[in-house]
Amino acid sequence: MTSLAARAYDIRWLTPDDAAAFQALRLAGLRASPSAFGSSYEEEKDRPLAVIEARLAPAADQGVLGAFAHSQLVGMLGIRRQDALKTRHRMAMWGVYVAPSHRNQGIAQALLARAVAFARQVPGAVQVHLSVNAASGSAIRLYEQAGFKTYGTEPAALLVDGELHDELLMQLRLQPTAEPAT
């Protein structure tokens, strides 16, 4: 469900030309919400733009969506297919973040809807997985409203500033799969 406000934003796939804006928003997110990410500000603050440009290079089965307000990147969401032969049916969602000044306007829902629509078009993709801080009620509600189901909890998944945080493991089935042979 996308609000009218979200339609005022330009949502598109990021390209290497967006690397500086991506890095700035990602670092802001890592600083503002450290328990929402598996990575840290300290790990990413000195990452060269060339590495980020490579991460944003167009690919058929992965990418980073960005939401722009007046040409400023204010939201992002990454999605990629798993690499291993036995897990290529799985898409992983990562790095979901909307700048605080642009929250509650439907941007996260719009990014999520575009990412799920993309995943449905990836040949062989069966499900999308993500993890979310178990204490992040608004993020959990966002994913549940999009059809994600919790299938487990990883206790003490993150250690942030001396505090342990559990992560919920969530999945969205994109298409039915055959029942396993018995």
Rosetta blueprint (number, residue, H / E / L):
1 M L
2 T L
3 S L
4 L L
5 A H
6 A H
7 R H
8 A H
9 Y L
10 D E
11 I E
12 R E
13 W E
14 L L
15 T L
16 P H
17 D H
18 D H
19 A H
20 A H
21 A H
22 F H
23 Q H
24 A H
25 L H
26 R H
27 L H
28 A H
29 G H
30 L H
31 R H
32 A H
33 S L
34 P H
35 S H
36 A H
37 F L
38 G L
39 S L
40 S L
41 Y H
42 E H
43 E H
44 E H
45 K L
46 D L
47 R L
48 P L
49 L H
50 A H
51 V H
52 I H
53 E H
54 A H
55 R H
56 L L
57 A L
58 P L
59 A E
60 A L
61 D L
62 Q E
63 G E
64 V E
65 L E
66 G E
67 A E
68 F E
69 A E
70 H L
71 S L
72 Q E
73 L E
74 V E
75 G E
76 M E
77 L E
78 G E
79 I E
80 R E
81 R E
82 Q L
83 D L
84 A L
85 L H
86 K H
87 T H
88 R L
89 H L
90 R E
91 M E
92 A E
93 M E
94 W E
95 G E
96 V E
97 Y E
98 V E
99 A L
100 P H
101 S H
102 H H
103 R L
104 N L
105 Q L
106 G L
107 I H
108 A H
109 Q H
110 A H
111 L H
112 L H
113 A H
114 R H
115 A H
116 V H
117 A H
118 F H
119 A H
120 R H
121 Q H
122 V L
123 P L
124 G L
125 A L
126 V L
127 Q E
128 V E
129 H E
130 L E
131 S E
132 V E
133 N E
134 A L
135 A L
136 S L
137 G H
138 S H
139 A H
140 I H
141 R H
142 L H
143 Y H
144 E H
145 Q H
146 A L
147 G L
148 F L
149 K E
150 T E
151 Y E
152 G E
153 T E
154 E E
155 P E
156 A E
157 A E
158 L E
159 L E
160 V E
161 D L
162 G L
163 E E
164 L E
165 H E
166 D E
167 E E
168 L E
169 L E
170 M E
171 Q E
172 L E
173 R E
174 L L
175 Q L
176 P L
177 T L
178 A L
179 E L
180 P L
181 A L
182 T L
